[in-house]
């Protein structure tokens, strides 16, 4: 939950300097966004090197096309949109290659939560974190991705819709369904009837 209006302002100022051909501003933008972007990309690509490559590609593309891109209202959301598209292209390419080799099963972007990522009041309660992590990972992939952007990256529904390429109401619906399923899962767990979502 690193996002704030102050961070948004700083990112916007950096991008405006990038538009003025300021390479140091691009480096500052990269430094500010890299940790969260790497975390997201590594989860989807399951490889740190591939995650770094994807992020590098995104920033190279942004630099090369900065004048065509122009002003960006929500820089973080825009960068995540580019990163997600790039990752999907990489995954599609892998899928095609593995399909031709006869090694491809089902294809869906899989973002999983570890117990360490689950934000809770008491960091010492590992058992609760593991339970929340299990519940989150049982949600459908798109619901997990919406929750990740909403609660870990503090993006609003409109930004998430743009990143995922779906409409605003779909994001709201996915978020609502995910939270309802989590509530049901924990209600069942409390009563001893926990089941797979």
N, C-alpha and C positions, 0 to 999 in steps of 0.2 A: 504494500500500500504506500508506494513511494510518491504517488502523483499528488500534486497540489497546484494551486493557481500560481504560486511562486515558480515552481518547476516549469509549468506551462509557459509562463512569461519568459523564463530563461531560454527554453528550447526555441521559442518563437524568435527571440532576439538573435540566437545563434543562426537560425535558418535565414533570417534577413541578412546577416553578414555573409552567409554562404552565397546568397544571391548577388552579393557585391564581390564575388570571387575570392573570399577570405578562406584560405585553406586551414588556418588555425581555428576558425569557427567550426569547420567541418570536423576537425579533430576533437574539439570540445563537445560537439554534438555526439560524436562516436563515444567519447569517454563517459558522457552522462547516460547514454542509452545502452551501452554494451552489456553491462552485467545482466540486466533483465532480459535483453534480447538473446543473449547467449543461453541463459537458463531456459527460455522458451524453445529456442531452436534445438538445443541439445536434447530436450525432452521428446521432441517430435522426430528428430533425425537419429537419435540414440547414439550420437557420436560427437565428441567435442570438436574434432577437426572439421567435420562436415558443417557443424554449427558455425565455427569461425569463418569458413569459406562462404557460407550463405550470408552472413552479416557483411563480410567484405564486399560481396557482389552487390548487396543492397546499397552500400555507401558509395561504391564506384558508380553505380547507375544514377544515384541521386546527384553526384557531382557532375557527371557527364550531361545529365538532362536538367540541371538546375534551372536554366532559363525557361525551358519549356514547362517545367513544373510550376514555377512562379510561387506566389504566396500560398502558404499552408496555414490553415486555421488551427488544426490540432496536429502538431508535428509528431508526437508520440504515436498517435493513432495511425497517421499516414505511414510512418516507418514500419509499424507492425503489419499494416496491410501489404506493403511491399515484401516484407520478410515472409509472411504467410504464403503469399503467391509464389515466391521463389521456392519455398520449402515444398509446396504442393507440386510444383514442376519437377523438383528433384525426386520426390516420391513417385510421381507418375513415370519418370524416366527409369527409376529402379524397378517399378512394377513391370514395365514393358520388357526390360532386360531379363528379369527373373521369370516372367511369363514365358518368354522364348526359351529359357533354360528349363522350364517345367518346375520351377521352385516357388512359385507365388501362390499364396493362399488368399485370404480375404484382404482387401485394401481399405483401410480407414485410418485417418489421422488419429493416432492414439497418444493422448496426453495423460500421464499418470501422476498422481500426487504421492509423495513420500511422507511418512509421519513427521519428519523434520520440517516440512513445508506447512503443515497444518498450523494455523495461527490460533493459539489458545491462550487463555489468561495465565495458566500455570504451566510454565515450560517443563516442570518436573513430571507431569502426568503423562508418561509415555504410553500407557495403556489406552487412555482416552484418545491420544493422537493417532495411535494405530487404528482404533475403531473408526475415527473420522476419516482417516486415509482410506481404509477398506470401503467405507460407505461411498466416498467420492469416486473411487475407482470402479465402483459397480454401476455408476451412472453411464448413460450413453455418451459417446465421444463428444458430440456437439454440446451437450449440457455441461460436460466437464470443461470444455474450452470456454464457454460463456462464463462459468464461475471463475475460471482462472483469470480471465481478463477483468471481470468485474471486481473480484475481491483481492487478487494478488497484484494486479496492475492498476487498480482503481480507475478504470476507464468507464465512461458512461455508456448507456445502451446504444446511443447513436454512433459512438466511436466503434463499439464492438460490431455493430451491424456493418459498418464500412469495412472493417478488417476482415470479417468473415464472409462478406459479400451476400448478406441476407438482409431482409427488411427489419425495421425497428421492432415491429410487433412480434416477429419470430424470435428475436433476442429476448424480449420480455417474456414470451411464452416459454422458451427454453429455460430461462432463469427460474420462473415460477414453478415449472414442473420439476426441475432439479431440487429446489428447496422443499417442495411438497414430498418428493420421494425420500429425501434425506430425513425429513421429520417422521415419515412413516417408518423408515428403517429403524430410527432410534426408538420410536414408540414400540415397535415390535421387539427390538433388542431388550428394552426395559421390561417387557412383559414375558421375555423368554421365547418369543416367536420369530426371532430374526430370520429373514429369508433373503434370497438373492433378489436384487431389484430387477 
